[in-house]
């Protein structure tokens, strides 16, 4: 079965129908149109968090950045001496800010 988004209302209705013993899991999954695995995942999520959807507040995708205030330092260096090479900037960052990164990161 291909991926499709299941609305929050349908998930809540499925959990309520299961909890009141109106339908079995097989009948319920046939009626609402998702697999038993999906139902049990939603059920576990509901019992663990109290909600049938995952909330991603403050969630960041990908790696966290290691150059925060060091970016401003590099920008100041480039503005003062725009003819420096990446390896020179890398050496200054390593010696002055104790930050060891690859030159492609600076690029």
Backbone as CSV, one residue per row, in Angstrom:
resi,resn,N_x,N_y,N_z,CA_x,CA_y,CA_z,C_x,C_y,C_z
1,UNK,0.854,-1.171,0.000,0.000,0.000,0.000,0.902,1.237,0.000
2,UNK,0.686,2.178,-0.895,1.543,3.357,-0.961,1.304,4.280,0.223
3,UNK,2.277,5.131,0.459,2.179,6.086,1.556,1.093,7.114,1.262
4,UNK,0.258,7.338,2.241,-0.710,8.426,2.153,-0.946,8.957,3.562
5,UNK,-1.187,10.234,3.652,-1.363,10.867,4.950,-2.740,10.517,5.511
6,UNK,-2.746,10.105,6.749,-3.988,9.759,7.438,-4.331,10.927,8.348
7,UNK,-5.527,11.423,8.230,-5.908,12.598,9.017,-5.979,12.248,10.503
8,UNK,-5.791,13.267,11.306,-5.803,13.098,12.758,-7.166,12.618,13.238
9,UNK,-8.248,13.101,12.614,-9.606,12.712,13.015,-9.852,11.214,12.815
10,UNK,-9.358,10.684,11.700,-9.545,9.253,11.437,-8.760,8.426,12.445
11,UNK,-7.557,8.876,12.779,-6.758,8.153,13.774,-7.451,8.137,15.132
12,UNK,-7.991,9.281,15.538,-8.691,9.356,16.826,-9.940,8.489,16.811
13,UNK,-10.678,8.516,15.711,-11.883,7.687,15.610,-11.527,6.212,15.670
14,UNK,-10.461,5.805,15.011,-10.048,4.399,15.035,-9.658,3.975,16.447
15,UNK,-8.937,4.800,17.156,-8.551,4.474,18.532,-9.780,4.385,19.424
16,UNK,-10.710,5.316,19.271,-11.933,5.286,20.092,-12.781,4.060,19.799
17,UNK,-12.910,3.696,18.526,-13.684,2.501,18.183,-13.026,1.238,18.715
18,UNK,-11.728,1.194,18.718,-11.025,0.021,19.257,-11.165,-0.039,20.775
19,UNK,-11.021,1.103,21.443,-11.096,1.126,22.904,-12.478,0.775,23.438
20,UNK,-13.534,1.049,22.656,-14.892,0.717,23.103,-15.319,-0.689,22.671
21,UNK,-14.407,-1.445,22.066,-14.648,-2.837,21.641,-15.805,-2.969,20.651
22,UNK,-15.978,-1.985,19.805,-17.019,-2.066,18.779,-16.555,-2.930,17.620
23,UNK,-15.277,-2.761,17.213,-14.716,-3.527,16.101,-13.423,-4.200,16.541
24,UNK,-13.095,-5.283,15.874,-11.788,-5.897,16.074,-10.763,-5.100,15.271
25,UNK,-9.504,-5.386,15.507,-8.452,-4.659,14.805,-8.521,-4.922,13.304
26,UNK,-8.788,-6.164,12.910,-8.880,-6.494,11.492,-10.026,-5.758,10.810
27,UNK,-11.207,-5.759,11.446,-12.359,-5.057,10.889,-12.112,-3.543,10.824
28,UNK,-11.524,-3.032,11.869,-11.255,-1.598,11.943,-10.275,-1.152,10.865
29,UNK,-9.216,-1.921,10.672,-8.232,-1.567,9.648,-8.829,-1.661,8.250
30,UNK,-9.723,-2.621,8.042,-10.393,-2.734,6.755,-11.311,-1.521,6.514
31,UNK,-11.994,-1.061,7.557,-12.898,0.077,7.423,-12.163,1.398,7.177
32,UNK,-11.110,1.642,7.933,-10.433,2.938,7.818,-9.369,2.954,6.742
33,UNK,-8.899,1.790,6.323,-7.994,1.722,5.180,-6.513,1.815,5.484
34,UNK,-6.103,1.430,6.691,-4.671,1.323,6.920,-4.343,-0.020,7.551
35,UNK,-3.063,-0.359,7.576,-2.633,-1.689,8.004,-2.672,-1.820,9.527
36,UNK,-2.579,-3.073,9.964,-2.550,-3.330,11.405,-1.299,-2.733,12.037
37,UNK,-0.201,-2.794,11.315,1.054,-2.218,11.813,0.895,-0.718,12.057
38,UNK,0.252,-0.037,11.132,0.003,1.397,11.291,-0.919,1.652,12.473
39,UNK,-1.944,0.822,12.621,-2.868,0.987,13.748,-2.148,0.839,15.073
40,UNK,-1.321,-0.207,15.198,-0.627,-0.423,16.464,0.403,0.675,16.723
41,UNK,0.999,1.228,15.671,1.920,2.348,15.840,1.168,3.574,16.375
42,UNK,-0.005,3.850,15.799,-0.832,4.974,16.253,-1.306,4.734,17.682
43,UNK,-1.693,3.517,18.004,-2.174,3.175,19.343,-1.063,3.364,20.373
44,UNK,0.148,2.906,20.051,1.265,3.075,20.973,1.606,4.557,21.149
45,UNK,1.564,5.301,20.061,1.825,6.736,20.139,0.791,7.429,21.019
46,UNK,-0.450,7.022,20.900,-1.528,7.612,21.697,-1.361,7.286,23.178
47,UNK,-1.002,6.058,23.499,-0.834,5.699,24.907,0.426,6.323,25.503
48,UNK,1.478,6.499,24.695,2.721,7.076,25.215,2.652,8.585,25.373
49,UNK,2.078,9.275,24.374,2.112,10.737,24.371,0.763,11.383,24.631
50,UNK,-0.318,10.630,24.465,-1.645,11.212,24.629,-2.182,11.841,23.362
51,UNK,-1.446,11.726,22.253,-1.897,12.276,20.983,-1.569,11.269,19.885
52,UNK,-2.279,11.366,18.776,-2.100,10.394,17.699,-1.167,10.880,16.602
53,UNK,-0.625,12.071,16.753,0.333,12.604,15.783,1.606,12.985,16.519
54,UNK,2.727,12.939,15.811,3.989,13.358,16.412,4.167,14.851,16.181
55,UNK,4.587,15.526,17.206,4.837,16.961,17.107,6.331,17.177,17.013
56,UNK,6.733,18.035,16.105,8.150,18.259,15.855,8.534,19.693,16.201
57,UNK,8.144,20.138,17.369,8.485,21.485,17.790,9.977,21.565,18.060
58,UNK,10.641,22.486,17.404,12.055,22.688,17.631,12.939,21.628,17.029
59,UNK,12.391,20.769,16.230,13.172,19.693,15.637,13.941,20.234,14.451
60,UNK,15.234,19.931,14.408,16.070,20.374,13.304,16.412,19.185,12.430
61,UNK,16.373,19.432,11.137,16.755,18.400,10.204,18.237,18.512,9.909
62,UNK,18.885,17.392,9.727,20.287,17.396,9.355,21.211,17.580,10.547
63,UNK,22.463,17.799,10.232,23.463,17.975,11.271,23.350,19.348,11.915
64,UNK,23.785,19.411,13.157,23.844,20.700,13.814,25.089,21.439,13.340
65,UNK,24.996,22.724,13.270,26.119,23.527,12.795,27.157,23.657,13.897
66,UNK,28.424,23.506,13.509,29.483,23.650,14.499,30.106,25.032,14.449
67,UNK,29.860,25.777,13.393,30.384,27.136,13.275,29.265,28.134,13.557
68,UNK,29.193,28.629,14.759,28.161,29.609,15.078,28.746,31.011,15.052
69,UNK,29.396,31.406,16.137,30.002,32.731,16.162,31.294,32.773,15.366
70,UNK,31.824,31.616,14.999,33.038,31.564,14.187,32.791,32.056,12.762
71,UNK,31.569,32.004,12.326,31.234,32.507,10.989,31.472,34.011,10.926
72,UNK,31.093,34.711,11.965,31.323,36.155,12.004,32.817,36.469,11.992
73,UNK,33.594,35.655,12.697,35.046,35.828,12.706,35.614,35.648,11.295
74,UNK,35.167,34.619,10.608,35.642,34.381,9.244,35.225,35.499,8.297
75,UNK,34.021,35.996,8.455,33.562,37.096,7.604,34.388,38.362,7.824
76,UNK,34.749,38.635,9.066,35.602,39.794,9.342,36.980,39.626,8.715
77,UNK,37.514,38.412,8.795,38.810,38.146,8.177,38.752,38.346,6.664
78,UNK,37.712,37.879,6.052,37.571,37.982,4.594,37.358,39.433,4.174
79,UNK,36.616,40.188,4.965,36.410,41.606,4.631,37.699,42.396,4.739
80,UNK,38.544,42.059,5.726,39.803,42.782,5.902,40.867,42.359,4.892
81,UNK,40.917,41.083,4.575,41.924,40.562,3.641,41.251,39.599,2.663
82,UNK,40.601,40.103,1.632,39.853,39.225,0.726,40.733,38.354,-0.165
83,UNK,42.048,38.553,-0.166,42.925,37.754,-1.025,43.521,36.544,-0.306
84,UNK,43.095,36.273,0.932,43.594,35.101,1.651,42.998,33.836,1.048
85,UNK,43.779,32.768,1.110,43.340,31.471,0.629,42.598,30.723,1.747
86,UNK,41.906,29.664,1.351,41.138,28.894,2.333,42.026,28.256,3.383
87,UNK,43.206,27.794,2.984,44.082,27.166,3.970,44.599,28.170,4.992
88,UNK,44.758,29.426,4.595,45.161,30.462,5.549,44.029,30.761,6.530
89,UNK,42.824,30.829,6.012,41.672,31.023,6.896,41.503,29.851,7.859
90,UNK,41.764,28.654,7.353,41.676,27.456,8.181,42.701,27.506,9.308
91,UNK,43.927,27.922,9.004,44.955,28.029,10.038,44.592,29.068,11.091
92,UNK,44.079,30.212,10.658,43.672,31.238,11.615,42.529,30.764,12.504
93,UNK,41.581,30.061,11.916,40.456,29.533,12.697,40.941,28.481,13.689
94,UNK,41.885,27.655,13.270,42.411,26.608,14.150,43.199,27.213,15.310
95,UNK,44.050,28.178,15.027,44.918,28.739,16.064,44.208,29.742,16.964
96,UNK,43.297,30.513,16.443,42.655,31.570,17.234,41.360,31.134,17.910
97,UNK,40.637,30.229,17.287,39.339,29.801,17.855,39.315,28.328,18.228
98,UNK,40.424,27.652,18.050,40.539,26.229,18.393,39.448,25.391,17.736
99,UNK,39.150,25.723,16.499,38.111,25.035,15.735,38.777,24.340,14.562
100,UNK,38.638,23.032,14.501,39.247,22.257,13.429,38.141,21.769,12.476
101,UNK,38.128,22.339,11.291,37.163,21.939,10.270,37.897,21.734,8.948
102,UNK,37.239,21.177,7.995,37.811,20.981,6.677,37.695,22.275,5.879
103,UNK,38.592,22.466,4.949,38.580,23.723,4.192,37.323,23.875,3.335
104,UNK,36.696,22.751,2.954,35.448,22.871,2.199,34.309,23.429,3.056
105,UNK,34.394,23.231,4.361,33.402,23.826,5.259,33.531,25.343,5.260
106,UNK,34.738,25.818,5.229,34.958,27.266,5.175,34.517,27.811,3.817
107,UNK,34.742,27.050,2.788,34.356,27.476,1.438,32.867,27.692,1.363
